Amino acid sequence: MKYIFLFIGCLLARSITAQSKLPVIKATSKSVSIKDGGYLDKNAWNLNPKLRPDIFTADRTRRTKWVIFYTDIDSIKVKVKPHTRFNFVVLLNGKDSCYTQIAGALTQENTQQANFSAHDSIPFTLTSFNAIHVRAVVNNTDTVNLHFDVGSFDFRLTKDAILKRKLNKVSRLQMGNLVWTNPEVGSTETTAHEMDGRFGWNLFEGRSVEIDYDHNLLVIHSRLPKALKGYVRSKMDFIRSFVCVKGAFEIENKKYAGEFLFDTGSDQAIIMDSTWGSRQNFPKNLKWLKSSVLRDPRGVQYERKIVLSPHFKINNFGLTDIPTYVLGSRNPTGIEINFLGNDLLKRFNTILDFKKDYLYLKPNKLMGVKYRENS
């Protein structure tokens, strides 16, 4: 293993020396703000002169974009493409050189490699809270209950699960026949009901993930399956590295179209951003069902009201009478975007193609079941 780290270190050193003369910007504070594409994160980065380089990985996209680093007194603007790296130096207080690298999206594809084959199946159960529940074995001894959350990243375990099983280090994690060696495992305050944690879409970067609710299987394909009869395709977008798709409400012969974050980790049907709704002049006279509180994965609470949307369309498939949660406060992602939860998404067998970024949907046996809020 130490030889692998040495090899990676040599590659990083080579990438730095490949730029014969590194650009230099100045700073008197360690805090740096970053504008990635069109999104500005204030004080999102702390300079560290001990790392050579300190790597910032840009949000995932296959498009070329601008990334800007703002120190308290200077800035640098870099055109970033997928699979590229750009090196520069931030001179802190006139003496400490902070070697920094901006890595384009997709340069770290499959860094948490598992023993993928052509087609790997992971059995799951769909819980009463719409969670895609998978049993995983950790360190060959402990079994944990995880759910597949397309609105999340990497592996996450609750603090209770970590303490109860004394999981100070996860050296091996197995789901079905897939095994991850020394995966990065973060902690989380909350997760789906009765789950010990979750796993995100980026573990399958460069592959296709099939969610088959008819047979309760997650199938990981190295190549897109050829037999796609009945599926309808649309383009997947990535906003702040979240998987997003286009959808539209249709109310009284008017369309309200936008981007919807694909969130199998949510037990709801649709969650609508109140700012988006206001900007769209979304109708305020829809049938009211109730009011409640939404809690995000960090445990932060958001007020919401639940209304009944008469019609919603995704991939040209129409659904009717959908419970729609209208957020009454700031969106938990910090960006203006709506959510599609698994009370809606479970009605479609789904293929997420993370090689060419396409979404495939096909109605399944759950299409006619009642929504949880309508039951």
matplotlib code that plots the C-alpha trace (Angstrom):
import matplotlib.pyplot as plt

x = [0.0, 2.8, 4.1, 0.7, 0.8, 4.4, 3.3, 0.4, 2.7, 5.1, 2.2, 1.1, 4.7, 4.9, 1.7, 3.0, 6.3, 4.5, 3.5, 7.0, 6.0, 3.1, 0.8, 1.0, -1.8, -1.6, -3.5, -3.4, -6.2, -6.4, -10.1, -10.8, -14.1, -14.7, -17.0, -17.5, -19.5, -22.2, -22.2, -20.3, -19.3, -18.0, -15.0, -15.3, -11.6, -8.8, -5.2, -2.8, 0.9, 1.7, -0.1, 1.7, -0.7, -4.0, -6.6, -9.9, -12.2, -14.7, -18.4, -19.1, -19.9, -18.8, -18.9, -16.1, -16.6, -14.9, -13.7, -12.5, -10.6, -11.0, -8.6, -9.1, -6.9, -6.5, -8.1, -7.5, -9.9, -9.3, -11.1, -11.8, -12.5, -13.2, -10.1, -7.8, -5.8, -4.5, -1.8, -1.0, 0.4, -1.2, 1.4, 0.1, 1.3, 4.2, 6.0, 4.0, 3.6, 0.3, 0.5, -3.1, -4.6, -8.0, -9.0, -11.7, -14.7, -14.3, -10.6, -11.2, -13.6, -14.0, -11.5, -13.3, -13.1, -15.0, -14.6, -17.0, -17.8, -20.0, -23.3, -23.5, -26.8, -27.5, -30.8, -32.8, -36.2, -38.4, -39.4, -42.7, -40.8, -39.8, -36.1, -34.1, -32.8, -29.6, -27.8, -24.1, -21.4, -18.6, -15.1, -16.5, -18.3, -20.9, -24.1, -25.5, -28.7, -27.9, -30.2, -29.3, -29.6, -29.1, -29.2, -26.1, -22.4, -20.0, -20.8, -22.3, -23.0, -24.9, -22.9, -25.0, -24.1, -20.4, -20.3, -22.5, -20.3, -17.0, -16.4, -13.4, -12.0, -13.9, -11.4, -13.9, -17.6, -19.6, -23.0, -24.1, -21.0, -19.5, -16.6, -15.0, -11.6, -10.7, -13.6, -14.1, -16.9, -18.3, -20.7, -24.2, -26.7, -29.8, -30.7, -33.8, -36.1, -34.5, -31.3, -27.8, -26.5, -26.6, -24.6, -24.5, -24.5, -20.8, -19.7, -20.8, -19.3, -18.7, -21.3, -25.0, -27.2, -30.5, -33.1, -35.6, -38.5, -40.3, -37.6, -36.1, -32.6, -29.9, -28.0, -24.6, -23.7, -20.3, -22.1, -25.6, -28.0, -29.2, -32.7, -34.4, -37.9, -40.5, -37.9, -38.0, -34.7, -33.9, -30.7, -29.4, -28.0, -25.6, -26.1, -23.5, -22.7, -26.3, -28.2, -31.0, -33.7, -36.2, -39.9, -43.0, -46.2, -49.2, -52.1, -55.0, -53.3, -50.1, -46.7, -44.4, -41.1, -37.8, -34.9, -35.7, -33.0, -33.3, -33.6, -34.3, -33.3, -36.5, -39.7, -41.8, -43.1, -42.3, -40.6, -41.0, -38.6, -40.7, -38.4, -38.8, -42.6, -42.8, -40.7, -42.9, -46.1, -47.1, -50.8, -51.6, -55.1, -54.2, -56.0, -54.3, -53.6, -51.6, -48.6, -45.5, -41.8, -39.0, -35.6, -32.6, -29.7, -27.9, -30.9, -31.9, -35.7, -37.7, -41.3, -43.6, -47.1, -48.5, -50.7, -52.2, -50.7, -53.2, -50.6, -46.8, -44.8, -41.4, -39.9, -43.3, -44.9, -47.8, -48.8, -51.9, -52.8, -49.3, -48.7, -46.3, -44.4, -43.8, -40.9, -41.6, -38.0, -34.5, -33.9, -31.6, -29.2, -28.7, -29.7, -33.0, -34.1, -37.0, -36.8, -38.3, -38.5, -38.9, -42.7, -42.8, -39.6, -40.4, -43.2, -40.5, -37.9, -34.9, -31.5, -29.0, -26.3, -23.3, -21.1, -23.1, -25.4, -28.8, -31.8, -34.1, -37.6, -40.2, -43.5, -43.6, -46.0, -46.0, -47.4, -51.0, -50.2, -51.4, -49.0, -48.1, -49.8, -52.9, -53.2]
y = [0.0, 2.4, 2.0, 3.1, 6.3, 6.9, 6.5, 8.9, 11.4, 11.3, 11.9, 15.0, 16.3, 15.7, 17.6, 20.6, 20.7, 20.3, 24.0, 25.5, 28.7, 28.6, 31.6, 33.3, 35.2, 36.8, 36.4, 37.7, 35.3, 31.5, 31.8, 31.6, 32.0, 29.9, 30.5, 27.1, 27.7, 30.1, 29.2, 31.2, 29.6, 32.2, 31.1, 27.6, 26.9, 27.1, 27.5, 24.9, 25.4, 21.8, 20.2, 20.0, 20.4, 21.0, 19.8, 21.4, 19.1, 21.1, 20.1, 17.4, 18.4, 17.3, 21.0, 23.5, 26.2, 28.9, 28.4, 31.5, 31.6, 34.8, 35.5, 38.6, 40.7, 38.8, 36.3, 33.9, 32.8, 29.3, 27.7, 24.1, 21.2, 17.6, 15.5, 18.5, 20.0, 23.5, 24.4, 27.7, 29.1, 31.3, 33.3, 33.7, 36.7, 37.1, 34.0, 30.7, 29.2, 27.3, 25.0, 24.6, 22.5, 22.8, 19.4, 19.3, 17.1, 13.4, 13.3, 11.1, 8.7, 5.5, 6.3, 4.0, 1.1, -2.1, -5.5, -4.6, -7.1, -6.7, -7.0, -7.1, -7.4, -6.1, -7.3, -4.7, -4.3, -1.3, -0.2, 1.4, 4.7, 4.3, 3.5, 1.3, -0.9, -2.9, -5.1, -4.5, -6.5, -4.4, -5.8, -9.3, -9.2, -6.5, -6.2, -2.7, -1.5, 1.0, 2.8, 3.8, 7.6, 9.2, 12.6, 11.7, 10.8, 8.1, 5.9, 7.4, 5.8, 7.2, 7.9, 5.4, 2.7, 3.6, 3.5, 0.4, -1.7, 0.1, 0.9, 3.2, 1.9, 0.3, -1.8, -3.8, -3.2, -5.7, -5.3, -8.4, -9.6, -6.1, -5.4, -2.0, -2.1, 0.8, 3.0, 6.5, 6.4, 9.6, 10.1, 11.5, 12.7, 11.3, 8.9, 7.1, 5.5, 2.4, 2.7, 2.7, 4.8, 5.3, 5.2, 7.6, 7.6, 8.6, 5.1, 4.0, 6.8, 5.7, 2.9, 2.4, 1.7, -0.1, 0.2, -2.7, -2.4, -5.3, -7.7, -5.7, -5.5, -2.9, -4.0, -2.3, -2.5, -1.7, -0.9, 0.3, -2.7, -3.3, -4.4, -1.2, -1.8, 0.4, 2.8, 6.5, 8.5, 12.0, 13.9, 14.0, 17.3, 17.8, 20.8, 21.1, 17.5, 16.5, 14.4, 16.5, 15.9, 18.1, 17.9, 20.0, 20.6, 21.0, 23.0, 24.5, 24.1, 25.9, 24.3, 25.1, 23.4, 23.2, 21.1, 18.5, 16.9, 13.1, 12.0, 8.3, 9.1, 11.1, 9.3, 12.0, 12.5, 16.1, 18.9, 22.3, 25.2, 28.2, 30.7, 28.7, 28.6, 32.3, 33.1, 30.8, 32.3, 28.8, 28.6, 29.2, 27.8, 24.1, 21.7, 21.9, 18.5, 19.5, 21.2, 19.5, 19.7, 18.3, 17.3, 17.1, 14.6, 17.1, 17.2, 20.8, 21.3, 23.1, 24.1, 23.0, 22.7, 19.9, 20.6, 18.3, 18.9, 17.7, 16.7, 16.2, 15.0, 13.4, 11.8, 12.3, 10.1, 11.8, 11.3, 12.7, 14.0, 14.1, 15.3, 18.3, 19.7, 23.4, 24.5, 27.5, 28.3, 28.1, 25.1, 22.6, 22.4, 26.2, 26.4, 27.0, 23.6, 21.1, 17.5, 14.3, 11.8, 8.0, 8.1, 9.2, 7.7, 4.1, 4.0, 3.7, 1.1, 3.3, 3.3, 6.0, 6.0, 7.7, 7.2, 9.3, 11.0, 9.8, 8.8, 5.9, 5.4, 2.7, 2.4, -0.6, -2.5, 0.3, 3.0, 2.6, 2.5, 5.3, 8.0, 7.9, 11.3, 10.2, 6.9]
z = [0.0, 0.8, -2.8, -4.1, -2.0, -3.2, -6.8, -6.3, -4.6, -7.6, -10.0, -8.0, -7.9, -11.7, -12.3, -10.3, -12.1, -15.5, -15.0, -15.3, -13.6, -11.1, -10.8, -7.4, -5.5, -2.1, 1.1, 4.7, 5.9, 5.7, 4.7, 1.0, -0.9, -4.0, -6.9, -8.6, -11.9, -10.8, -7.1, -4.5, -1.2, 1.3, 3.4, 2.0, 2.0, 4.5, 3.3, 4.4, 3.6, 4.8, 1.9, -1.5, -3.1, -1.3, -3.8, -4.4, -6.6, -8.5, -8.6, -11.1, -14.6, -18.1, -19.2, -19.2, -16.5, -14.5, -10.9, -9.0, -5.7, -3.7, -0.9, 1.3, -1.0, -4.3, -6.6, -9.5, -12.2, -13.8, -16.7, -15.6, -17.9, -16.9, -16.2, -16.0, -13.1, -12.5, -10.0, -8.3, -5.1, -2.5, -0.6, 2.9, 4.9, 2.5, 3.8, 3.6, 0.2, 0.0, -3.0, -4.3, -7.1, -8.7, -10.1, -12.8, -12.3, -12.9, -12.3, -9.3, -10.9, -8.9, -6.3, -3.9, -6.3, -5.5, -7.2, -10.0, -12.7, -15.8, -13.9, -10.1, -8.2, -4.7, -3.2, -1.4, 0.4, 0.0, 3.5, 4.6, 4.6, 1.0, 1.8, -0.6, 2.3, 1.8, 4.3, 4.3, 6.2, 7.7, 8.5, 8.0, 11.3, 11.7, 9.7, 9.1, 7.5, 4.7, 2.2, -1.3, -1.4, -4.9, -3.1, -1.1, -1.5, -0.4, 2.7, 5.8, 9.2, 12.1, 15.2, 17.1, 14.6, 14.8, 18.7, 19.0, 16.8, 17.6, 14.0, 14.4, 11.1, 8.2, 6.3, 4.3, 3.4, 1.4, -0.3, -2.2, -4.0, -4.2, -1.7, -1.0, 0.6, 3.0, 1.8, 3.1, 5.6, 7.1, 10.0, 9.9, 12.5, 10.8, 8.1, 6.8, 9.4, 11.0, 9.0, 10.3, 7.4, 3.6, 0.5, -2.4, -6.2, -6.7, -5.6, -9.0, -11.1, -14.7, -14.5, -14.8, -11.8, -12.3, -9.6, -10.2, -7.9, -9.5, -8.4, -5.5, -7.0, -7.5, -10.6, -11.3, -15.0, -16.4, -19.7, -20.3, -20.8, -24.3, -23.5, -22.6, -23.9, -22.2, -20.9, -21.7, -21.7, -20.6, -19.9, -16.3, -15.0, -12.1, -9.9, -7.1, -7.9, -7.1, -9.7, -11.2, -13.8, -15.5, -14.5, -14.7, -12.8, -15.1, -13.5, -15.4, -18.8, -17.6, -17.1, -14.2, -15.3, -13.5, -12.2, -9.6, -7.4, -7.7, -4.0, -3.3, 0.3, 0.9, 1.9, 0.4, -3.2, -4.2, -2.2, -3.7, -3.1, -1.9, -3.7, -7.0, -6.4, -5.8, -8.9, -11.0, -9.6, -8.6, -7.6, -4.0, -4.1, -4.4, -2.0, 1.5, 3.2, 6.3, 7.7, 9.2, 9.7, 7.5, 8.9, 6.6, 7.0, 9.4, 11.7, 10.7, 10.7, 8.0, 8.2, 5.3, 4.2, 2.1, -0.9, -3.6, -7.1, -9.7, -12.4, -12.6, -15.6, -15.8, -18.9, -20.5, -17.9, -16.1, -12.4, -10.7, -7.3, -5.9, -2.3, -2.6, 0.3, 0.0, 2.1, 4.3, 4.9, 3.3, 1.1, 2.9, 0.0, 0.1, -3.6, -5.4, -6.4, -6.0, -4.9, -6.2, -3.3, -3.3, -2.7, -6.4, -7.8, -6.6, -9.2, -11.9, -12.6, -13.1, -14.8, -13.9, -16.6, -14.9, -18.0, -20.4, -17.9, -19.0, -16.9, -18.0, -16.5, -16.9, -14.9, -12.6, -10.4, -7.8, -10.2, -8.8, -5.1, -2.8, -1.8, 1.9, 2.6, 0.7, 2.6]

ax = plt.figure().add_subplot(projection="3d")
ax.plot(x, y, z, "-o")
ax.set_aspect("equal")
plt.show()
